[in-house]
Amino acid sequence: MNNAIWLALGLVLVFEGLGPLLVPKGWREMVGQLAQQDDNTLRRIGGCLVVAGCTIAYMMYRNL
């Protein structure tokens, strides 16, 4: 189980790093646009990401 957590963390870091690595200008613009959003919009975006992540984690856990 411990290895699975480290694997998941490593994959998150890989995916998070792809944006700045491959398209730094576009990534910077996206972050700038996110910074201008109001709190409710950011909460909705965060909520959608959490639900999507939990769904994927549940599907992968169920297949073990």
PDB file with one MODEL, atoms N, CA, C and O in Angstrom:
MODEL        1
ATOM      1  N   MET A   1       0.830  -1.202   0.000  1.00  0.00           N
ATOM      2  CA  MET A   1       0.000   0.000   0.000  1.00  0.00           C
ATOM      3  C   MET A   1       0.867   1.255   0.000  1.00  0.00           C
ATOM      4  O   MET A   1       0.565   2.218  -0.705  1.00  0.00           O
ATOM      5  N   ASN A   2       1.926   1.249   0.775  1.00  0.00           N
ATOM      6  CA  ASN A   2       2.798   2.401   0.854  1.00  0.00           C
ATOM      7  C   ASN A   2       3.406   2.719  -0.511  1.00  0.00           C
ATOM      8  O   ASN A   2       3.532   3.886  -0.881  1.00  0.00           O
ATOM      9  N   ASN A   3       3.782   1.680  -1.258  1.00  0.00           N
ATOM     10  CA  ASN A   3       4.343   1.889  -2.591  1.00  0.00           C
ATOM     11  C   ASN A   3       3.326   2.510  -3.536  1.00  0.00           C
ATOM     12  O   ASN A   3       3.689   3.320  -4.388  1.00  0.00           O
ATOM     13  N   ALA A   4       2.063   2.142  -3.396  1.00  0.00           N
ATOM     14  CA  ALA A   4       1.025   2.701  -4.254  1.00  0.00           C
ATOM     15  C   ALA A   4       0.866   4.199  -4.016  1.00  0.00           C
ATOM     16  O   ALA A   4       0.636   4.958  -4.958  1.00  0.00           O
ATOM     17  N   ILE A   5       0.986   4.620  -2.779  1.00  0.00           N
ATOM     18  CA  ILE A   5       0.866   6.057  -2.467  1.00  0.00           C
ATOM     19  C   ILE A   5       2.030   6.819  -3.087  1.00  0.00           C
ATOM     20  O   ILE A   5       1.832   7.885  -3.670  1.00  0.00           O
ATOM     21  N   TRP A   6       3.234   6.286  -2.969  1.00  0.00           N
ATOM     22  CA  TRP A   6       4.393   6.955  -3.561  1.00  0.00           C
ATOM     23  C   TRP A   6       4.300   6.978  -5.083  1.00  0.00           C
ATOM     24  O   TRP A   6       4.680   7.964  -5.715  1.00  0.00           O
ATOM     25  N   LEU A   7       3.797   5.901  -5.668  1.00  0.00           N
ATOM     26  CA  LEU A   7       3.602   5.851  -7.111  1.00  0.00           C
ATOM     27  C   LEU A   7       2.598   6.914  -7.543  1.00  0.00           C
ATOM     28  O   LEU A   7       2.831   7.628  -8.519  1.00  0.00           O
ATOM     29  N   ALA A   8       1.491   7.021  -6.826  1.00  0.00           N
ATOM     30  CA  ALA A   8       0.471   8.024  -7.143  1.00  0.00           C
ATOM     31  C   ALA A   8       1.040   9.437  -7.025  1.00  0.00           C
ATOM     32  O   ALA A   8       0.787  10.281  -7.885  1.00  0.00           O
ATOM     33  N   LEU A   9       1.798   9.695  -5.979  1.00  0.00           N
ATOM     34  CA  LEU A   9       2.394  11.011  -5.793  1.00  0.00           C
ATOM     35  C   LEU A   9       3.376  11.315  -6.931  1.00  0.00           C
ATOM     36  O   LEU A   9       3.405  12.431  -7.451  1.00  0.00           O
ATOM     37  N   GLY A  10       4.162  10.338  -7.303  1.00  0.00           N
ATOM     38  CA  GLY A  10       5.096  10.527  -8.403  1.00  0.00           C
ATOM     39  C   GLY A  10       4.388  10.835  -9.712  1.00  0.00           C
ATOM     40  O   GLY A  10       4.824  11.704 -10.467  1.00  0.00           O
ATOM     41  N   LEU A  11       3.304  10.130  -9.984  1.00  0.00           N
ATOM     42  CA  LEU A  11       2.552  10.390 -11.210  1.00  0.00           C
ATOM     43  C   LEU A  11       1.911  11.769 -11.201  1.00  0.00           C
ATOM     44  O   LEU A  11       1.872  12.437 -12.234  1.00  0.00           O
ATOM     45  N   VAL A  12       1.413  12.202 -10.061  1.00  0.00           N
ATOM     46  CA  VAL A  12       0.856  13.553  -9.951  1.00  0.00           C
ATOM     47  C   VAL A  12       1.927  14.584 -10.263  1.00  0.00           C
ATOM     48  O   VAL A  12       1.670  15.537 -11.000  1.00  0.00           O
ATOM     49  N   LEU A  13       3.117  14.410  -9.717  1.00  0.00           N
ATOM     50  CA  LEU A  13       4.202  15.353  -9.975  1.00  0.00           C
ATOM     51  C   LEU A  13       4.600  15.359 -11.450  1.00  0.00           C
ATOM     52  O   LEU A  13       4.899  16.416 -12.006  1.00  0.00           O
ATOM     53  N   VAL A  14       4.605  14.204 -12.077  1.00  0.00           N
ATOM     54  CA  VAL A  14       4.929  14.132 -13.502  1.00  0.00           C
ATOM     55  C   VAL A  14       3.892  14.918 -14.310  1.00  0.00           C
ATOM     56  O   VAL A  14       4.253  15.757 -15.135  1.00  0.00           O
ATOM     57  N   PHE A  15       2.626  14.650 -14.076  1.00  0.00           N
ATOM     58  CA  PHE A  15       1.582  15.337 -14.831  1.00  0.00           C
ATOM     59  C   PHE A  15       1.553  16.832 -14.543  1.00  0.00           C
ATOM     60  O   PHE A  15       1.326  17.632 -15.452  1.00  0.00           O
ATOM     61  N   GLU A  16       1.778  17.215 -13.305  1.00  0.00           N
ATOM     62  CA  GLU A  16       1.805  18.643 -12.956  1.00  0.00           C
ATOM     63  C   GLU A  16       2.993  19.345 -13.618  1.00  0.00           C
ATOM     64  O   GLU A  16       2.904  20.528 -13.946  1.00  0.00           O
ATOM     65  N   GLY A  17       4.075  18.649 -13.812  1.00  0.00           N
ATOM     66  CA  GLY A  17       5.257  19.255 -14.403  1.00  0.00           C
ATOM     67  C   GLY A  17       5.236  19.331 -15.919  1.00  0.00           C
ATOM     68  O   GLY A  17       6.031  20.062 -16.509  1.00  0.00           O
ATOM     69  N   LEU A  18       4.342  18.591 -16.560  1.00  0.00           N
ATOM     70  CA  LEU A  18       4.307  18.590 -18.019  1.00  0.00           C
ATOM     71  C   LEU A  18       3.931  19.947 -18.601  1.00  0.00           C
ATOM     72  O   LEU A  18       4.495  20.357 -19.615  1.00  0.00           O
ATOM     73  N   GLY A  19       2.992  20.648 -17.980  1.00  0.00           N
ATOM     74  CA  GLY A  19       2.563  21.949 -18.491  1.00  0.00           C
ATOM     75  C   GLY A  19       3.700  22.951 -18.560  1.00  0.00           C
ATOM     76  O   GLY A  19       3.995  23.467 -19.638  1.00  0.00           O
ATOM     77  N   PRO A  20       4.358  23.245 -17.420  1.00  0.00           N
ATOM     78  CA  PRO A  20       5.458  24.200 -17.471  1.00  0.00           C
ATOM     79  C   PRO A  20       6.636  23.726 -18.323  1.00  0.00           C
ATOM     80  O   PRO A  20       7.353  24.549 -18.893  1.00  0.00           O
ATOM     81  N   LEU A  21       6.842  22.414 -18.417  1.00  0.00           N
ATOM     82  CA  LEU A  21       7.961  21.893 -19.199  1.00  0.00           C
ATOM     83  C   LEU A  21       7.729  22.061 -20.694  1.00  0.00           C
ATOM     84  O   LEU A  21       8.621  22.499 -21.420  1.00  0.00           O
ATOM     85  N   LEU A  22       6.530  21.712 -21.153  1.00  0.00           N
ATOM     86  CA  LEU A  22       6.261  21.682 -22.591  1.00  0.00           C
ATOM     87  C   LEU A  22       5.774  23.013 -23.159  1.00  0.00           C
ATOM     88  O   LEU A  22       6.176  23.399 -24.256  1.00  0.00           O
ATOM     89  N   VAL A  23       4.916  23.717 -22.426  1.00  0.00           N
ATOM     90  CA  VAL A  23       4.356  24.991 -22.910  1.00  0.00           C
ATOM     91  C   VAL A  23       4.363  26.023 -21.790  1.00  0.00           C
ATOM     92  O   VAL A  23       3.308  26.348 -21.245  1.00  0.00           O
ATOM     93  N   PRO A  24       5.533  26.541 -21.439  1.00  0.00           N
ATOM     94  CA  PRO A  24       5.607  27.454 -20.292  1.00  0.00           C
ATOM     95  C   PRO A  24       4.790  28.740 -20.473  1.00  0.00           C
ATOM     96  O   PRO A  24       4.208  29.244 -19.512  1.00  0.00           O
ATOM     97  N   LYS A  25       4.745  29.266 -21.692  1.00  0.00           N
ATOM     98  CA  LYS A  25       3.981  30.501 -21.907  1.00  0.00           C
ATOM     99  C   LYS A  25       2.484  30.255 -21.710  1.00  0.00           C
ATOM    100  O   LYS A  25       1.813  31.027 -21.024  1.00  0.00           O
ATOM    101  N   GLY A  26       1.968  29.200 -22.300  1.00  0.00           N
ATOM    102  CA  GLY A  26       0.548  28.867 -22.147  1.00  0.00           C
ATOM    103  C   GLY A  26       0.202  28.537 -20.707  1.00  0.00           C
ATOM    104  O   GLY A  26      -0.869  28.903 -20.224  1.00  0.00           O
ATOM    105  N   TRP A  27       1.097  27.850 -20.022  1.00  0.00           N
ATOM    106  CA  TRP A  27       0.870  27.497 -18.624  1.00  0.00           C
ATOM    107  C   TRP A  27       0.803  28.758 -17.766  1.00  0.00           C
ATOM    108  O   TRP A  27      -0.054  28.873 -16.890  1.00  0.00           O
ATOM    109  N   ARG A  28       1.712  29.705 -18.023  1.00  0.00           N
ATOM    110  CA  ARG A  28       1.734  30.965 -17.276  1.00  0.00           C
ATOM    111  C   ARG A  28       0.440  31.745 -17.507  1.00  0.00           C
ATOM    112  O   ARG A  28      -0.117  32.314 -16.568  1.00  0.00           O
ATOM    113  N   GLU A  29      -0.042  31.773 -18.759  1.00  0.00           N
ATOM    114  CA  GLU A  29      -1.294  32.467 -19.068  1.00  0.00           C
ATOM    115  C   GLU A  29      -2.468  31.813 -18.362  1.00  0.00           C
ATOM    116  O   GLU A  29      -3.347  32.506 -17.850  1.00  0.00           O
ATOM    117  N   MET A  30      -2.492  30.480 -18.329  1.00  0.00           N
ATOM    118  CA  MET A  30      -3.578  29.769 -17.662  1.00  0.00           C
ATOM    119  C   MET A  30      -3.589  30.077 -16.167  1.00  0.00           C
ATOM    120  O   MET A  30      -4.649  30.313 -15.586  1.00  0.00           O
ATOM    121  N   VAL A  31      -2.423  30.074 -15.554  1.00  0.00           N
ATOM    122  CA  VAL A  31      -2.333  30.368 -14.124  1.00  0.00           C
ATOM    123  C   VAL A  31      -2.773  31.813 -13.866  1.00  0.00           C
ATOM    124  O   VAL A  31      -3.435  32.093 -12.866  1.00  0.00           O
ATOM    125  N   GLY A  32      -2.409  32.720 -14.759  1.00  0.00           N
ATOM    126  CA  GLY A  32      -2.842  34.111 -14.617  1.00  0.00           C
ATOM    127  C   GLY A  32      -4.348  34.250 -14.711  1.00  0.00           C
ATOM    128  O   GLY A  32      -4.951  35.026 -13.969  1.00  0.00           O
ATOM    129  N   GLN A  33      -4.961  33.502 -15.622  1.00  0.00           N
ATOM    130  CA  GLN A  33      -6.419  33.536 -15.748  1.00  0.00           C
ATOM    131  C   GLN A  33      -7.092  32.935 -14.519  1.00  0.00           C
ATOM    132  O   GLN A  33      -8.116  33.441 -14.060  1.00  0.00           O
ATOM    133  N   LEU A  34      -6.523  31.864 -13.989  1.00  0.00           N
ATOM    134  CA  LEU A  34      -7.082  31.271 -12.771  1.00  0.00           C
ATOM    135  C   LEU A  34      -7.006  32.237 -11.598  1.00  0.00           C
ATOM    136  O   LEU A  34      -7.919  32.294 -10.774  1.00  0.00           O
ATOM    137  N   ALA A  35      -5.911  32.998 -11.523  1.00  0.00           N
ATOM    138  CA  ALA A  35      -5.737  33.945 -10.424  1.00  0.00           C
ATOM    139  C   ALA A  35      -6.784  35.052 -10.467  1.00  0.00           C
ATOM    140  O   ALA A  35      -7.077  35.662  -9.439  1.00  0.00           O
ATOM    141  N   GLN A  36      -7.345  35.316 -11.632  1.00  0.00           N
ATOM    142  CA  GLN A  36      -8.336  36.373 -11.766  1.00  0.00           C
ATOM    143  C   GLN A  36      -9.756  35.893 -11.494  1.00  0.00           C
ATOM    144  O   GLN A  36     -10.673  36.712 -11.427  1.00  0.00           O
ATOM    145  N   GLN A  37      -9.961  34.605 -11.337  1.00  0.00           N
ATOM    146  CA  GLN A  37     -11.301  34.065 -11.092  1.00  0.00           C
ATOM    147  C   GLN A  37     -11.744  34.353  -9.665  1.00  0.00           C
ATOM    148  O   GLN A  37     -10.922  34.496  -8.760  1.00  0.00           O
ATOM    149  N   ASP A  38     -13.060  34.434  -9.483  1.00  0.00           N
ATOM    150  CA  ASP A  38     -13.575  34.640  -8.127  1.00  0.00           C
ATOM    151  C   ASP A  38     -13.521  33.329  -7.341  1.00  0.00           C
ATOM    152  O   ASP A  38     -13.331  32.254  -7.910  1.00  0.00           O
ATOM    153  N   ASP A  39     -13.690  33.440  -6.033  1.00  0.00           N
ATOM    154  CA  ASP A  39     -13.538  32.281  -5.148  1.00  0.00           C
ATOM    155  C   ASP A  39     -14.517  31.154  -5.478  1.00  0.00           C
ATOM    156  O   ASP A  39     -14.140  29.984  -5.430  1.00  0.00           O
ATOM    157  N   ASN A  40     -15.750  31.481  -5.808  1.00  0.00           N
ATOM    158  CA  ASN A  40     -16.744  30.435  -6.096  1.00  0.00           C
ATOM    159  C   ASN A  40     -16.361  29.630  -7.335  1.00  0.00           C
ATOM    160  O   ASN A  40     -16.541  28.413  -7.361  1.00  0.00           O
ATOM    161  N   THR A  41     -15.839  30.293  -8.351  1.00  0.00           N
ATOM    162  CA  THR A  41     -15.414  29.586  -9.557  1.00  0.00           C
ATOM    163  C   THR A  41     -14.253  28.650  -9.248  1.00  0.00           C
ATOM    164  O   THR A  41     -14.225  27.512  -9.715  1.00  0.00           O
ATOM    165  N   LEU A  42     -13.297  29.131  -8.460  1.00  0.00           N
ATOM    166  CA  LEU A  42     -12.164  28.276  -8.087  1.00  0.00           C
ATOM    167  C   LEU A  42     -12.622  27.090  -7.240  1.00  0.00           C
ATOM    168  O   LEU A  42     -12.097  25.986  -7.378  1.00  0.00           O
ATOM    169  N   ARG A  43     -13.597  27.318  -6.369  1.00  0.00           N
ATOM    170  CA  ARG A  43     -14.129  26.208  -5.573  1.00  0.00           C
ATOM    171  C   ARG A  43     -14.789  25.160  -6.460  1.00  0.00           C
ATOM    172  O   ARG A  43     -14.631  23.961  -6.232  1.00  0.00           O
ATOM    173  N   ARG A  44     -15.523  25.607  -7.463  1.00  0.00           N
ATOM    174  CA  ARG A  44     -16.164  24.658  -8.388  1.00  0.00           C
ATOM    175  C   ARG A  44     -15.119  23.859  -9.159  1.00  0.00           C
ATOM    176  O   ARG A  44     -15.240  22.644  -9.311  1.00  0.00           O
ATOM    177  N   ILE A  45     -14.097  24.550  -9.643  1.00  0.00           N
ATOM    178  CA  ILE A  45     -13.024  23.860 -10.359  1.00  0.00           C
ATOM    179  C   ILE A  45     -12.350  22.848  -9.435  1.00  0.00           C
ATOM    180  O   ILE A  45     -12.139  21.697  -9.819  1.00  0.00           O
ATOM    181  N   GLY A  46     -12.013  23.275  -8.225  1.00  0.00           N
ATOM    182  CA  GLY A  46     -11.389  22.369  -7.259  1.00  0.00           C
ATOM    183  C   GLY A  46     -12.278  21.194  -6.913  1.00  0.00           C
ATOM    184  O   GLY A  46     -11.806  20.062  -6.811  1.00  0.00           O
ATOM    185  N   GLY A  47     -13.566  21.458  -6.732  1.00  0.00           N
ATOM    186  CA  GLY A  47     -14.510  20.388  -6.424  1.00  0.00           C
ATOM    187  C   GLY A  47     -14.597  19.370  -7.541  1.00  0.00           C
ATOM    188  O   GLY A  47     -14.633  18.166  -7.290  1.00  0.00           O
ATOM    189  N   CYS A  48     -14.630  19.854  -8.783  1.00  0.00           N
ATOM    190  CA  CYS A  48     -14.673  18.935  -9.930  1.00  0.00           C
ATOM    191  C   CYS A  48     -13.410  18.081  -9.994  1.00  0.00           C
ATOM    192  O   CYS A  48     -13.475  16.887 -10.289  1.00  0.00           O
ATOM    193  N   LEU A  49     -12.261  18.697  -9.717  1.00  0.00           N
ATOM    194  CA  LEU A  49     -11.009  17.937  -9.733  1.00  0.00           C
ATOM    195  C   LEU A  49     -10.985  16.883  -8.628  1.00  0.00           C
ATOM    196  O   LEU A  49     -10.520  15.764  -8.845  1.00  0.00           O
ATOM    197  N   VAL A  50     -11.484  17.238  -7.449  1.00  0.00           N
ATOM    198  CA  VAL A  50     -11.524  16.275  -6.344  1.00  0.00           C
ATOM    199  C   VAL A  50     -12.452  15.116  -6.675  1.00  0.00           C
ATOM    200  O   VAL A  50     -12.105  13.959  -6.436  1.00  0.00           O
ATOM    201  N   VAL A  51     -13.626  15.411  -7.221  1.00  0.00           N
ATOM    202  CA  VAL A  51     -14.571  14.347  -7.578  1.00  0.00           C
ATOM    203  C   VAL A  51     -13.975  13.450  -8.658  1.00  0.00           C
ATOM    204  O   VAL A  51     -14.078  12.226  -8.576  1.00  0.00           O
ATOM    205  N   ALA A  52     -13.355  14.051  -9.667  1.00  0.00           N
ATOM    206  CA  ALA A  52     -12.745  13.248 -10.728  1.00  0.00           C
ATOM    207  C   ALA A  52     -11.625  12.377 -10.167  1.00  0.00           C
ATOM    208  O   ALA A  52     -11.520  11.201 -10.519  1.00  0.00           O
ATOM    209  N   GLY A  53     -10.792  12.940  -9.303  1.00  0.00           N
ATOM    210  CA  GLY A  53      -9.702  12.167  -8.702  1.00  0.00           C
ATOM    211  C   GLY A  53     -10.208  11.032  -7.844  1.00  0.00           C
ATOM    212  O   GLY A  53      -9.678   9.923  -7.900  1.00  0.00           O
ATOM    213  N   CYS A  54     -11.231  11.298  -7.047  1.00  0.00           N
ATOM    214  CA  CYS A  54     -11.811  10.247  -6.195  1.00  0.00           C
ATOM    215  C   CYS A  54     -12.442   9.143  -7.036  1.00  0.00           C
ATOM    216  O   CYS A  54     -12.334   7.962  -6.705  1.00  0.00           O
ATOM    217  N   THR A  55     -13.093   9.528  -8.114  1.00  0.00           N
ATOM    218  CA  THR A  55     -13.711   8.530  -9.000  1.00  0.00           C
ATOM    219  C   THR A  55     -12.650   7.633  -9.625  1.00  0.00           C
ATOM    220  O   THR A  55     -12.799   6.411  -9.655  1.00  0.00           O
ATOM    221  N   ILE A  56     -11.594   8.233 -10.117  1.00  0.00           N
ATOM    222  CA  ILE A  56     -10.510   7.444 -10.722  1.00  0.00           C
ATOM    223  C   ILE A  56      -9.862   6.549  -9.673  1.00  0.00           C
ATOM    224  O   ILE A  56      -9.606   5.374  -9.937  1.00  0.00           O
ATOM    225  N   ALA A  57      -9.592   7.091  -8.483  1.00  0.00           N
ATOM    226  CA  ALA A  57      -8.969   6.295  -7.415  1.00  0.00           C
ATOM    227  C   ALA A  57      -9.882   5.126  -7.029  1.00  0.00           C
ATOM    228  O   ALA A  57      -9.399   4.012  -6.825  1.00  0.00           O
ATOM    229  N   TYR A  58     -11.182   5.363  -6.927  1.00  0.00           N
ATOM    230  CA  TYR A  58     -12.105   4.299  -6.566  1.00  0.00           C
ATOM    231  C   TYR A  58     -12.134   3.214  -7.644  1.00  0.00           C
ATOM    232  O   TYR A  58     -12.126   2.022  -7.334  1.00  0.00           O
ATOM    233  N   MET A  59     -12.166   3.633  -8.913  1.00  0.00           N
ATOM    234  CA  MET A  59     -12.182   2.655  -9.998  1.00  0.00           C
ATOM    235  C   MET A  59     -10.909   1.813 -10.004  1.00  0.00           C
ATOM    236  O   MET A  59     -10.967   0.605 -10.233  1.00  0.00           O
ATOM    237  N   MET A  60      -9.763   2.441  -9.753  1.00  0.00           N
ATOM    238  CA  MET A  60      -8.507   1.700  -9.730  1.00  0.00           C
ATOM    239  C   MET A  60      -8.429   0.780  -8.507  1.00  0.00           C
ATOM    240  O   MET A  60      -7.933  -0.343  -8.601  1.00  0.00           O
ATOM    241  N   TYR A  61      -8.919   1.258  -7.365  1.00  0.00           N
ATOM    242  CA  TYR A  61      -8.907   0.441  -6.153  1.00  0.00           C
ATOM    243  C   TYR A  61      -9.804  -0.772  -6.317  1.00  0.00           C
ATOM    244  O   TYR A  61      -9.466  -1.865  -5.862  1.00  0.00           O
ATOM    245  N   ARG A  62     -10.934  -0.587  -6.959  1.00  0.00           N
ATOM    246  CA  ARG A  62     -11.901  -1.673  -7.160  1.00  0.00           C
ATOM    247  C   ARG A  62     -11.339  -2.753  -8.066  1.00  0.00           C
ATOM    248  O   ARG A  62     -11.725  -3.917  -7.954  1.00  0.00           O
ATOM    249  N   ASN A  63     -10.433  -2.387  -8.962  1.00  0.00           N
ATOM    250  CA  ASN A  63      -9.863  -3.352  -9.901  1.00  0.00           C
ATOM    251  C   ASN A  63      -8.668  -4.104  -9.321  1.00  0.00           C
ATOM    252  O   ASN A  63      -8.144  -5.001  -9.982  1.00  0.00           O
ATOM    253  N   LEU A  64      -8.220  -3.773  -8.115  1.00  0.00           N
ATOM    254  CA  LEU A  64      -7.061  -4.465  -7.535  1.00  0.00           C
ATOM    255  C   LEU A  64      -7.373  -5.876  -7.176  1.00  0.00           C
ATOM    256  O   LEU A  64      -6.506  -6.593  -6.678  1.00  0.00           O
TER     257      LEU A  64
ENDMDL
END
